Amino acid sequence: MSPILTKTLAEIYLKQGHLKEAYEIYQALSKKDPNDQEIQKRLNELRACIEQPSIEKTPPFFHTREEKIRFLKKWLENIQKRKKRRIKI
């Protein structure tokens, strides 16, 4: 069963750091509706991120400051958990 391609699914991939998957979904959506400016904007943003080599692999797009803070806190939590596992070994 193939997934239903939507902007929402693309945003989920994007927030999880799966830039290429998000880009592919936006490409498919663009073929269906080439006049959608929001889709074209996202495609351009993602293309720039994918083509540009970058050390940082976190999602570059956040709608609000709180969203960014939540993401970074979760990231820090995961780092701290990994550190604790290494210490126990």
MDAnalysis code that builds the backbone (N, CA, C; Angstrom):
import MDAnalysis as mda
import numpy as np

u = mda.Universe.empty(267, n_residues=89, atom_resindex=np.repeat(np.arange(89), 3), trajectory=True)
u.add_TopologyAttr("name", ["N", "CA", "C"] * 89)
u.add_TopologyAttr("resid", np.arange(1, 90))
u.add_TopologyAttr("resname", ["MET", "SER", "PRO", "ILE", "LEU", "THR", "LYS", "THR", "LEU", "ALA", "GLU", "ILE", "TYR", "LEU", "LYS", "GLN", "GLY", "HIS", "LEU", "LYS", "GLU", "ALA", "TYR", "GLU", "ILE", "TYR", "GLN", "ALA", "LEU", "SER", "LYS", "LYS", "ASP", "PRO", "ASN", "ASP", "GLN", "GLU", "ILE", "GLN", "LYS", "ARG", "LEU", "ASN", "GLU", "LEU", "ARG", "ALA", "CYS", "ILE", "GLU", "GLN", "PRO", "SER", "ILE", "GLU", "LYS", "THR", "PRO", "PRO", "PHE", "PHE", "HIS", "THR", "ARG", "GLU", "GLU", "LYS", "ILE", "ARG", "PHE", "LEU", "LYS", "LYS", "TRP", "LEU", "GLU", "ASN", "ILE", "GLN", "LYS", "ARG", "LYS", "LYS", "ARG", "ARG", "ILE", "LYS", "ILE"])
u.atoms.positions = np.array([
    [0.852, -1.183, 0.000],
    [0.000, 0.000, 0.000],
    [0.889, 1.235, 0.000],
    [0.663, 2.125, -0.923],
    [1.477, 3.336, -0.978],
    [0.820, 4.439, -0.148],
    [1.648, 5.304, 0.460],
    [1.087, 6.360, 1.298],
    [0.368, 7.415, 0.451],
    [-0.592, 8.066, 1.063],
    [-1.287, 9.163, 0.409],
    [-0.398, 10.392, 0.560],
    [-0.019, 10.982, -0.558],
    [0.912, 12.104, -0.532],
    [0.168, 13.409, -0.260],
    [0.520, 14.033, 0.860],
    [-0.093, 15.297, 1.257],
    [0.980, 16.239, 1.789],
    [0.628, 17.515, 1.886],
    [1.540, 18.493, 2.487],
    [1.827, 18.113, 3.944],
    [0.829, 17.601, 4.623],
    [0.999, 17.209, 6.022],
    [2.037, 16.111, 6.162],
    [1.955, 15.099, 5.297],
    [2.943, 14.022, 5.344],
    [4.344, 14.565, 5.049],
    [4.445, 15.459, 4.088],
    [5.741, 16.062, 3.760],
    [6.291, 16.831, 4.960],
    [5.442, 17.552, 5.664],
    [5.876, 18.316, 6.840],
    [6.322, 17.388, 7.964],
    [5.663, 16.256, 8.108],
    [6.063, 15.288, 9.132],
    [7.467, 14.778, 8.818],
    [7.697, 14.394, 7.565],
    [9.036, 13.962, 7.171],
    [10.052, 15.069, 7.427],
    [9.687, 16.271, 7.086],
    [10.579, 17.413, 7.257],
    [10.948, 17.618, 8.718],
    [9.973, 17.581, 9.589],
    [10.227, 17.778, 11.017],
    [11.056, 16.647, 11.614],
    [11.002, 15.480, 10.991],
    [11.800, 14.356, 11.467],
    [13.203, 14.366, 10.862],
    [13.455, 15.323, 10.004],
    [14.779, 15.443, 9.404],
    [14.963, 14.672, 8.109],
    [13.903, 14.146, 7.561],
    [13.959, 13.389, 6.304],
    [13.697, 14.341, 5.138],
    [14.709, 15.131, 4.810],
    [14.554, 16.179, 3.809],
    [14.267, 15.626, 2.415],
    [14.968, 14.579, 2.040],
    [14.781, 14.028, 0.691],
    [13.374, 13.467, 0.508],
    [12.858, 12.796, 1.529],
    [11.509, 12.244, 1.440],
    [10.477, 13.363, 1.327],
    [10.662, 14.404, 2.126],
    [9.755, 15.556, 2.066],
    [9.817, 16.195, 0.679],
    [11.030, 16.327, 0.164],
    [11.219, 16.919, -1.159],
    [10.506, 16.090, -2.232],
    [10.633, 14.779, -2.154],
    [9.989, 13.913, -3.141],
    [8.471, 14.045, -3.104],
    [7.918, 14.177, -1.910],
    [6.469, 14.349, -1.793],
    [6.052, 15.687, -2.387],
    [6.802, 16.742, -2.052],
    [6.471, 18.053, -2.621],
    [6.619, 18.055, -4.144],
    [7.567, 17.294, -4.677],
    [7.708, 17.193, -6.133],
    [6.455, 16.563, -6.741],
    [5.985, 15.484, -6.128],
    [4.779, 14.808, -6.630],
    [3.570, 15.737, -6.533],
    [3.461, 16.463, -5.427],
    [2.348, 17.395, -5.269],
    [2.426, 18.531, -6.283],
    [3.643, 18.942, -6.596],
    [3.845, 20.015, -7.568],
    [3.384, 19.595, -8.958],
    [3.595, 18.326, -9.283],
    [3.148, 17.821, -10.593],
    [1.625, 17.845, -10.682],
    [0.964, 17.570, -9.550],
    [-0.504, 17.587, -9.529],
    [-1.049, 19.016, -9.587],
    [-0.351, 19.937, -8.897],
    [-0.813, 21.320, -8.830],
    [0.378, 22.275, -8.966],
    [0.851, 22.516, -10.185],
    [2.043, 23.342, -10.388],
    [1.856, 24.818, -10.022],
    [0.616, 25.256, -9.826],
    [0.361, 26.660, -9.494],
    [0.321, 26.944, -8.000],
    [0.434, 25.916, -7.179],
    [0.390, 26.100, -5.726],
    [1.698, 26.745, -5.264],
    [1.615, 27.989, -4.845],
    [2.795, 28.768, -4.451],
    [3.467, 28.222, -3.190],
    [2.670, 27.701, -2.262],
    [3.224, 27.137, -1.028],
    [4.108, 25.927, -1.337],
    [3.636, 25.087, -2.238],
    [4.410, 23.912, -2.632],
    [5.701, 24.343, -3.329],
    [5.607, 25.300, -4.221],
    [6.796, 25.780, -4.941],
    [7.819, 26.384, -3.980],
    [7.333, 27.111, -2.988],
    [8.228, 27.716, -1.996],
    [8.974, 26.631, -1.214],
    [8.236, 25.626, -0.762],
    [8.859, 24.543, 0.001],
    [9.864, 23.772, -0.849],
    [9.512, 23.532, -2.108],
    [10.436, 22.840, -3.005],
    [11.752, 23.603, -3.127],
    [11.663, 24.903, -3.294],
    [12.870, 25.724, -3.410],
    [13.694, 25.691, -2.127],
    [13.022, 25.781, -0.982],
    [13.731, 25.733, 0.302],
    [14.429, 24.386, 0.492],
    [13.699, 23.327, 0.217],
    [14.271, 21.987, 0.389],
    [15.395, 21.722, -0.608],
    [15.215, 22.163, -1.835],
    [16.263, 21.979, -2.844],
    [17.558, 22.637, -2.377],
    [17.441, 23.839, -1.829],
    [18.621, 24.561, -1.340],
    [19.290, 23.802, -0.201],
    [18.501, 23.239, 0.696],
    [19.057, 22.493, 1.834],
    [19.715, 21.192, 1.394],
    [19.095, 20.509, 0.456],
    [19.619, 19.226, 0.003],
    [20.893, 19.410, -0.822],
    [20.907, 20.406, -1.683],
    [22.060, 20.637, -2.553],
    [23.248, 21.198, -1.802],
    [22.988, 21.890, -0.733],
    [24.043, 22.536, 0.041],
    [24.547, 21.575, 1.105],
    [25.819, 21.139, 1.021],
    [26.333, 20.251, 2.065],
    [26.305, 20.956, 3.414],
    [25.824, 20.235, 4.405],
    [25.683, 20.847, 5.720],
    [25.980, 19.820, 6.799],
    [26.614, 20.264, 7.855],
    [26.882, 19.398, 9.000],
    [25.586, 19.141, 9.752],
    [24.790, 20.162, 9.876],
    [23.551, 20.060, 10.643],
    [22.492, 19.325, 9.835],
    [21.888, 18.315, 10.421],
    [20.874, 17.525, 9.739],
    [19.509, 17.670, 10.399],
    [19.322, 18.671, 11.218],
    [18.039, 18.876, 11.869],
    [17.102, 19.609, 10.920],
    [15.806, 19.446, 11.084],
    [14.871, 20.140, 10.219],
    [15.073, 21.650, 10.297],
    [15.236, 22.318, 9.184],
    [15.510, 23.745, 9.197],
    [14.261, 24.612, 9.302],
    [13.077, 24.016, 9.234],
    [11.856, 24.803, 9.198],
    [11.012, 24.585, 10.444],
    [10.749, 25.657, 11.151],
    [9.866, 25.604, 12.307],
    [8.867, 26.735, 12.162],
    [7.621, 26.444, 12.490],
    [6.592, 27.460, 12.353],
    [6.617, 28.452, 13.505],
    [7.014, 27.976, 14.683],
    [7.040, 28.870, 15.841],
    [8.324, 28.668, 16.638],
    [8.605, 29.628, 17.479],
    [9.770, 29.548, 18.369],
    [9.610, 28.379, 19.340],
    [8.390, 28.187, 19.826],
    [8.111, 27.104, 20.769],
    [8.370, 25.737, 20.138],
    [8.033, 25.605, 18.872],
    [8.269, 24.365, 18.147],
    [9.770, 24.066, 18.092],
    [10.548, 25.076, 17.825],
    [12.005, 24.917, 17.760],
    [12.559, 24.530, 19.133],
    [12.079, 25.182, 20.181],
    [12.533, 24.887, 21.547],
    [12.179, 23.454, 21.917],
    [10.942, 23.033, 21.611],
    [10.512, 21.665, 21.888],
    [11.406, 20.652, 21.182],
    [11.716, 20.914, 19.918],
    [12.583, 20.020, 19.152],
    [13.964, 19.936, 19.787],
    [14.537, 21.079, 20.147],
    [15.887, 21.099, 20.719],
    [15.929, 20.429, 22.094],
    [14.869, 20.604, 22.891],
    [14.817, 19.938, 24.202],
    [14.772, 18.423, 24.032],
    [13.993, 17.954, 23.072],
    [13.906, 16.518, 22.808],
    [15.261, 15.996, 22.326],
    [15.924, 16.754, 21.496],
    [17.240, 16.385, 20.992],
    [18.231, 16.264, 22.148],
    [18.224, 17.250, 23.055],
    [19.106, 17.233, 24.218],
    [18.801, 16.011, 25.101],
    [17.528, 15.734, 25.297],
    [17.113, 14.571, 26.088],
    [17.716, 13.281, 25.521],
    [17.646, 13.130, 24.208],
    [18.196, 11.932, 23.559],
    [19.704, 11.851, 23.729],
    [20.386, 12.958, 23.646],
    [21.841, 12.987, 23.843],
    [22.178, 12.551, 25.264],
    [21.443, 13.079, 26.229],
    [21.691, 12.736, 27.632],
    [21.429, 11.255, 27.893],
    [20.396, 10.688, 27.277],
    [20.107, 9.267, 27.432],
    [21.254, 8.423, 26.869],
    [21.773, 8.817, 25.725],
    [22.885, 8.076, 25.115],
    [24.129, 8.132, 25.988],
    [24.376, 9.285, 26.578],
    [25.533, 9.427, 27.463],
    [25.406, 8.487, 28.657],
    [24.225, 8.405, 29.245],
    [23.999, 7.535, 30.394],
    [24.211, 6.075, 30.021],
    [23.785, 5.681, 28.832],
    [23.983, 4.293, 28.385],
    [25.451, 3.976, 28.214],
    [26.228, 4.906, 27.718],
    [27.661, 4.689, 27.520],
    [28.378, 4.556, 28.860],
    [27.976, 5.327, 29.837],
    [28.609, 5.294, 31.151],
    [28.379, 3.945, 31.812],
    [27.190, 3.350, 31.664],
    [26.856, 2.067, 32.284],
    [27.657, 0.919, 31.690],
    [28.052, 1.031, 30.466],
    [28.748, -0.070, 29.782],
    [30.169, -0.189, 30.209],
])
